């Protein structure tokens, strides 16, 4: 009887060990699958800014003018001017200067991939160092490529990076659509703390598919917007979108607490822009 008990105990221990190993393998396999799932996205477009002079004209165009851009902004956006957009030392610099141009007191640049490249789904990343000072309004964002046909906000807007100088050490990620936008005060948005945005580079990114849009800072998600699967009024983001980079001055949001004229010139430095699909 004693021998039988010992044998049963040994058999129980063996079965327990096999079960534990099976669970461990299953867990390891799950982790591997998750990692593989993330690695499915591959680089499809980028500007590493490893050249000198004006931004690459095969990749970037410009929105030009001083019409306030729907936000009563105080700058004039110039076209292909090295005083406002120049590449060197491995970085793109978007420079804001206090200088009169037509009807505006400041000049800056708004670079766009519109008409050159756009994407449906994937991940867009910027690695950037932000300008400091009250009145600045740097942004890295996307608009629907059908904006000339359907207008804003029907085209959809994704603000991967926005920062206003009067609110230091913070960034904001947002989406705008017909149903959800800042005019109505219904935009899906989140404001978070960021350490040393003016002296250190950070990675600002957004990853999206047909079901969700995830905003990340230095690889860490901080906002997820789910597709309600209703209409394009809520989710126009299945359509192709293009990238914009700019630094505005003043405006309805950036100029809420005025403009510190002593800070200029200021610049946003961009290490790279990358798109993965």
LUMGU-388996 format. One record per residue (C-alpha): x, y, z. Coordinates in Angstrom, 2 decimals. Each point is the difference from the previous one (the first is absolute). Layout:
LUMGU-388996
R         u         v         w
R         X         Y         Z
...
END
This chain:
LUMGU-388996
R         u         v         w
R      0.00      0.00      0.00
R      2.87      2.35      0.87
R      1.66     -0.70     -3.38
R     -3.27      0.75     -1.83
R     -0.35      3.32      1.84
R      3.56      0.97     -0.91
R     -0.61     -0.90     -3.66
R     -3.25      2.00     -0.09
R      1.75      3.01      1.58
R      2.81     -0.23     -2.56
R     -2.52     -0.21     -2.84
R     -1.88      3.05      1.33
R      3.26      2.01      0.17
R      0.90     -0.95     -3.57
R     -3.43      1.02     -1.31
R      0.18      3.32      1.88
R      3.44      0.73     -1.44
R     -1.15     -0.80     -3.55
R     -3.01      2.31      0.42
R      2.18      2.82      1.28
R      2.41     -0.39     -2.93
R     -2.93     -0.04     -2.42
R     -1.32      3.28      1.45
R      3.46      1.56     -0.19
R      0.36     -0.98     -3.67
R     -3.46      1.32     -0.77
R      0.84      3.32      1.66
R      3.31      0.24     -1.85
R     -1.79     -0.76     -3.26
R     -2.56      2.73      0.70
R      2.75      2.56      0.64
R      1.70     -1.00     -3.23
R     -3.27      0.45     -1.90
R     -0.53      3.43      1.51
R      3.52      1.06     -0.92
R     -0.42     -1.34     -3.53
R     -3.28      1.87     -0.33
R      1.73      3.31      0.77
R      2.88     -0.81     -2.32
R     -2.37     -0.40     -2.96
R      0.18      3.76     -0.54
R      2.88      0.89     -2.30
R      1.49      3.33     -0.97
R     -1.62      1.21     -3.24
R      0.95      3.70     -0.06
R      2.34      2.30      1.89
R      2.02      3.17     -0.02
R      3.10     -0.39      2.17
R      1.22      3.53     -0.87
R      3.52     -1.23     -0.72
R      0.69      2.72     -2.56
R      0.40      3.78     -0.16
R     -2.09      2.86     -1.27
R     -3.73      0.17     -0.64
R     -2.24     -2.95      0.91
R     -0.19     -2.72     -2.65
R     -2.44      1.30     -2.64
R     -0.91     -3.54     -1.08
R     -1.44     -0.58      3.48
R     -1.15      3.41      1.22
R     -2.10      2.86     -1.27
R     -1.26      3.10      1.82
R     -3.21      1.63      1.11
R      0.63      3.69     -0.63
R     -1.65      3.16      1.28
R     -1.08      2.13      2.92
R     -3.76     -0.50      0.06
R     -0.08     -1.02      3.67
R     -0.58     -3.66     -0.94
R     -3.40     -0.14      1.66
R      1.53      0.76      3.41
R      0.91      3.73     -0.22
R      3.69     -0.93     -0.06
R      2.58      2.80     -0.15
R      2.59     -1.45     -2.40
R      0.49     -0.04     -3.77
R      1.00     -3.42     -1.32
R      2.72      0.33     -2.63
R      0.89     -2.36     -2.85
R      3.41     -1.69     -0.33
R      1.83      2.70      1.96
R      3.13     -1.05      1.93
R     -0.69      2.79      2.48
R     -2.99     -2.05      1.18
R      0.73     -3.61     -1.02
R      3.51     -1.37     -0.33
R      1.69     -3.39      0.32
R      3.48     -0.42      1.47
R      1.98     -2.02      2.53
R     -2.53     -2.83     -0.33
R     -3.04      2.09      0.97
R     -2.82      1.98     -1.54
R     -0.42      3.41      1.63
R     -3.30      1.84     -0.30
R      0.88      3.54      1.05
R     -2.42      2.70      1.10
R      1.23      3.56     -0.42
R     -1.41      3.32      1.08
R     -0.03      1.75     -3.35
R     -2.74      1.68     -1.94
R     -1.24     -1.85     -3.07
R     -3.02      1.38     -1.82
R     -2.71      0.31      2.65
R      1.76     -1.95      2.78
R      2.68      0.75      2.61
R      1.58     -3.48      0.03
R      1.21     -2.54     -2.55
R      0.05     -3.79      0.31
R     -0.50     -3.15     -2.12
R     -2.74     -2.57     -0.42
R      1.40     -3.04     -1.81
R     -2.34     -2.62     -1.49
R      0.22     -3.31     -1.84
R     -3.30      0.81     -1.72
R      0.03     -1.04     -3.64
R      3.26     -1.89      0.52
R     -0.78     -2.73      2.54
R     -2.91     -1.09      2.19
R     -0.95     -3.11      1.93
R     -2.91     -2.04      1.30
R      0.88     -1.75      3.27
R      3.37     -0.70      1.56
R      2.19      2.08      2.30
R      1.32      3.54     -0.46
R      2.93      1.15      2.16
R      1.79      3.29      0.57
R      3.14      0.40      2.10
R      0.15      3.65      0.95
R      1.16      2.67      2.40
R     -2.51      2.78      0.58
R      0.33      3.80      0.08
R     -0.47      1.72      3.34
R     -1.95      3.14      0.71
R     -3.42      1.51      0.47
R     -1.82      0.37     -3.31
R      1.61     -2.97     -1.78
R     -2.17     -2.81     -1.36
R      2.02     -2.85     -1.58
R     -1.79     -2.96     -1.55
R      0.53     -3.31     -1.80
R     -3.30     -1.24     -1.38
R     -2.07     -1.52     -2.82
R     -2.94      1.04     -2.14
R     -2.21     -2.02     -2.32
R      1.21      0.24     -3.60
R     -3.57      0.69     -1.10
R     -0.07      3.36      1.82
R     -0.35      1.97     -3.26
R     -3.10     -2.03     -0.85
R     -1.82     -0.39      3.32
R      1.61      2.76      2.10
R      0.85      0.05      3.69
R     -0.93     -1.68      2.33
R     -1.60     -2.58     -2.30
R      3.46     -0.98     -1.29
R      1.21     -0.87      3.50
R      2.93      1.39      1.96
R      2.45     -1.86      2.22
R      2.23      2.11      2.25
R      2.89     -2.30      0.86
R      1.88      2.83      1.69
R     -1.26      3.38      1.12
R      1.54      2.30      2.57
R     -0.81      3.56      1.04
R      2.77      2.04      1.56
R     -2.03      1.46      2.85
R     -0.61     -3.55      1.27
R      3.59     -1.22      0.51
R      1.06     -3.65      0.24
R     -3.25     -1.33     -1.46
R     -1.12     -1.40     -3.34
R     -3.44     -0.78     -1.39
R     -1.20     -2.78     -2.32
R     -3.41      0.34     -1.67
R     -2.33     -1.10     -2.77
R     -2.53      2.21     -1.79
R     -2.89     -1.09     -2.19
R     -3.46      1.26     -0.89
R     -1.41     -1.44      3.23
R      3.03      0.71      2.18
R      1.88      3.27     -0.41
R      1.23      3.02      1.94
R     -2.61      2.34     -1.48
R     -2.69     -2.05      1.73
R      2.27     -0.77      2.96
R     -0.49     -3.72     -0.64
R      3.47     -0.96     -1.26
R      1.56     -3.18      1.39
R      3.15      1.25      1.71
R      2.49     -0.39      2.83
R      2.59      2.32      1.53
R      3.04     -1.57      1.71
R      3.22      1.02      1.71
R      3.26     -0.21     -1.95
R      3.46      0.36      1.53
R      2.50      2.41     -1.59
R     -1.74      0.48     -3.38
R      2.14      3.07     -0.78
R      3.43     -1.48      0.68
R     -0.50     -3.67     -0.91
R     -1.39     -1.86     -2.99
R     -3.14     -2.10      0.49
R     -1.87     -2.38     -2.29
R     -3.61      0.93     -0.74
R     -2.03     -2.64     -1.82
R     -3.43     -1.23     -0.95
R     -0.98     -3.50     -1.10
R     -3.39     -0.76     -1.53
R     -2.08     -2.59     -1.82
R     -3.70     -0.45     -0.72
R     -0.82     -0.50      3.69
R      2.07      2.41      2.07
R      2.52      2.80      0.09
R      2.77     -0.05      2.62
R      2.09      3.05      0.93
R      3.47     -0.61      1.47
R      2.75      2.06      1.61
R      3.44     -1.65     -0.09
R     -1.66     -3.30     -0.81
R     -2.48      0.10      2.89
R     -3.74      0.22     -0.84
R     -1.90      2.81      1.72
R     -3.22      0.30     -2.03
R     -2.10     -2.55     -1.89
R     -2.96      1.04     -2.17
R     -2.31     -2.82     -1.05
R     -1.91     -0.16     -3.28
R     -3.69     -0.15      0.86
R     -0.69     -1.47     -3.46
R     -2.83      2.44     -0.71
R      0.68      2.42     -2.87
R      2.83      2.12     -1.40
R     -1.33      2.86      2.13
R      1.52     -1.76      3.00
R      2.88     -1.83     -1.73
R      1.34      1.39     -3.30
R      3.40     -1.55      0.70
R     -0.28     -2.95     -2.39
R      0.79      2.43     -2.82
R      3.59      0.96     -0.95
R      1.61      2.74      2.09
R      3.03      2.22     -0.55
R      2.53      1.44      2.46
R      0.50      3.62      1.08
R      2.81      1.60      2.03
R     -0.22      3.62      1.12
R      0.53      2.55      2.74
R     -2.80      2.55      0.33
R      0.06      3.22      2.01
R     -2.86      1.21      2.18
R     -3.47     -0.92     -1.15
R     -3.16     -1.00      1.82
R      1.86     -2.59      2.09
R      3.71      0.79     -0.27
R     -0.59      3.69      0.66
R     -2.44     -0.39      2.89
R      2.49      1.67      2.35
R      1.66      2.23     -2.56
R      3.33     -0.18     -1.82
R      3.37      0.60      1.63
R      1.76      2.00     -2.71
R      3.39     -0.32      1.70
R      0.37     -3.73     -0.76
R      0.44      0.17     -3.78
R      1.47     -1.54     -2.03
R     -1.04     -3.44      1.25
R      0.17     -3.38     -1.73
R     -1.38     -3.51      0.02
R      2.67     -2.57     -0.85
R     -1.07     -3.28     -1.59
R      2.36     -2.98     -0.09
R     -2.20     -2.13     -2.23
R     -3.51     -0.69     -1.27
R     -0.83     -3.68     -0.61
R     -3.03     -1.93     -1.22
R     -0.49     -3.72      0.63
R     -2.62     -2.30     -1.47
END
